[in-house]
């Protein structure tokens, strides 16, 4: 099989081209029915910070791509949530807004699934549910010239997506470390 390897910028222009590469497929592909190991400190061994070898479904990483979601947020917002320069405009802004909506559509059910497993009096549960409500509100409204127009709307979607990413990381780690008896390790 021959593939061409290149990198594109956010405008779709090729910025580096490594040419074509011949790839020979493996005879047998490895089959794994688990996600990559959790990388939080609780899942690292005590000696050298290496990941613990035992992987099971309770220690599986979440099947959402938080890095890609955060990269999308980074187009509009800096690390403190402030606008990261001028927002894209026109078709690029429409595409970015649709991407943010898609990320929210993927992430919200996952956060909700992790949230309902927590005790009803949990602060973490309360905060995550409030954030989910905010996300639903943001998805319902349309851009308004009063609040920054389409760019302001996209930034608000980006902020709530970033907050949900934070909640997902915290909830996923909490659910991994919950013991069958209800305690945490």
C-alpha positions in Angstrom: 0.0 0.0 0.0 1.3 3.5 -0.8 0.3 6.5 1.2 1.2 10.2 0.9 2.1 11.9 4.2 1.5 15.6 4.5 0.5 18.2 7.1 -2.2 20.9 6.5 -2.9 24.1 8.3 -6.3 25.1 9.6 -7.1 26.6 6.2 -6.5 23.3 4.4 -3.2 24.3 2.8 -0.4 21.8 2.7 2.4 23.1 4.9 4.8 20.1 4.7 4.9 17.1 2.4 6.9 14.0 3.2 6.0 12.4 -0.1 4.8 8.9 -0.6 5.7 5.9 1.6 5.2 2.3 0.8 3.7 0.5 3.7 3.5 -3.3 4.1 0.5 -4.3 6.2 1.1 -6.6 9.2 0.1 -10.2 8.7 -1.9 -10.2 11.9 -3.3 -7.1 13.6 -3.3 -7.1 17.4 -6.7 -7.1 18.9 -7.3 -5.3 22.2 -10.7 -4.9 23.8 -9.6 -2.3 26.3 -8.6 1.4 26.1 -5.1 2.6 26.9 -4.2 2.7 30.6 -5.1 5.7 32.7 -2.2 8.1 33.1 -3.3 9.7 36.3 -0.9 9.6 39.3 -3.1 7.0 41.1 -2.5 4.6 38.2 1.3 4.9 38.2 3.4 2.6 40.2 5.4 3.8 43.2 8.8 3.1 41.8 9.5 5.0 38.6 6.3 6.6 37.5 5.7 4.0 34.9 2.2 3.0 34.0 0.9 0.0 35.9 0.8 -3.0 33.5 -2.5 -4.4 34.6 -5.2 -3.0 32.4 -8.8 -3.8 32.8 -12.1 -2.2 31.9 -12.3 -0.3 35.2 -9.0 1.4 34.4 -9.7 2.2 30.8 -9.2 5.7 29.4 -12.3 7.5 28.2 -13.3 6.9 24.5 -13.4 10.6 23.8 -10.6 12.6 22.3 -10.1 15.4 24.8 -6.9 16.6 23.2 -8.7 17.3 19.9 -11.5 19.0 21.7 -9.1 21.2 23.6 -7.2 22.0 20.4 -10.4 23.2 18.9 -11.1 25.3 22.0 -7.6 26.7 21.7 -8.4 28.2 18.3 -10.8 30.6 20.0 -9.6 30.9 23.6 -6.3 31.2 25.4 -5.5 29.0 28.4 -7.4 31.4 30.7 -10.6 31.4 28.6 -10.0 34.9 27.1 -10.3 35.4 23.3 -7.2 34.1 21.6 -6.9 36.9 19.0 -9.4 37.6 16.3 -11.9 34.9 15.7 -12.1 33.3 12.2 -14.9 34.6 10.1 -17.3 33.4 7.4 -17.2 29.7 6.4 -14.3 29.0 8.7 -16.2 30.2 11.7 -19.3 28.2 10.7 -17.1 25.1 10.4 -15.5 25.8 13.8 -18.9 26.3 15.4 -20.2 23.1 13.9 -17.1 21.3 15.2 -17.7 22.7 18.7 -21.3 21.5 18.6 -20.2 18.1 17.4 -17.7 17.8 20.2 -20.4 18.8 22.7 -22.8 16.2 21.2 -20.1 13.5 21.8 -18.9 14.7 25.2 -22.2 15.5 27.0 -23.6 11.9 27.1 -20.2 10.7 28.4 -20.1 13.3 31.2 -23.7 12.5 32.0 -23.0 8.7 32.1 -20.1 9.3 34.5 -22.1 11.8 36.6 -25.1 9.6 37.4 -22.8 7.0 39.0 -21.9 9.5 41.7 -23.9 9.8 45.0 -26.7 12.4 44.8 -25.1 14.6 47.5 -21.7 14.7 45.6 -20.4 18.2 44.9 -18.7 16.9 41.8 -22.0 15.5 40.5 -23.8 18.8 41.2 -21.1 20.9 39.4 -21.0 18.5 36.4 -24.8 18.5 36.1 -24.8 22.3 36.3 -22.2 22.4 33.5 -24.3 20.0 31.4 -27.3 22.3 31.8 -25.2 25.3 30.7 -24.0 23.3 27.7 -27.6 22.5 26.7 -28.5 26.1 27.0 -25.6 27.2 24.8 -26.6 24.6 22.2 -30.2 25.9 22.1 -29.4 29.6 21.6 -28.5 31.2 18.3 -25.8 33.8 17.7 -26.9 37.3 18.7 -25.4 40.6 17.6 -25.9 41.8 21.2 -23.5 39.2 22.5 -20.7 39.2 20.0 -22.5 37.7 17.0 -21.4 34.3 15.6 -17.8 34.7 17.0 -19.2 35.4 20.6 -21.5 32.4 20.2 -18.6 30.2 19.2 -16.5 31.4 22.1 -19.3 30.6 24.6 -19.5 27.1 23.1 -15.8 26.7 23.4 -15.8 27.8 27.1 -18.5 25.3 28.0 -16.7 22.6 26.0 -13.5 23.3 27.9 -15.4 23.1 31.2 -17.0 19.8 30.2 -13.5 18.4 29.3 -12.3 19.3 32.8 -15.4 17.6 34.3 -14.9 14.5 32.1 -11.2 14.2 33.2 -12.1 14.5 36.9 -15.2 12.2 36.6 -13.3 9.5 34.6 -10.5 9.5 37.1 -12.9 9.3 40.0 -14.9 6.4 38.4 -11.6 4.5 37.7 -10.6 4.6 41.3 -13.9 3.7 42.9 -13.8 0.4 44.6 -16.7 -2.0 44.5 -17.5 -1.3 48.2 -18.1 2.4 47.4 -14.7 3.7 48.6 -11.8 5.0 46.6 -8.3 3.7 46.4 
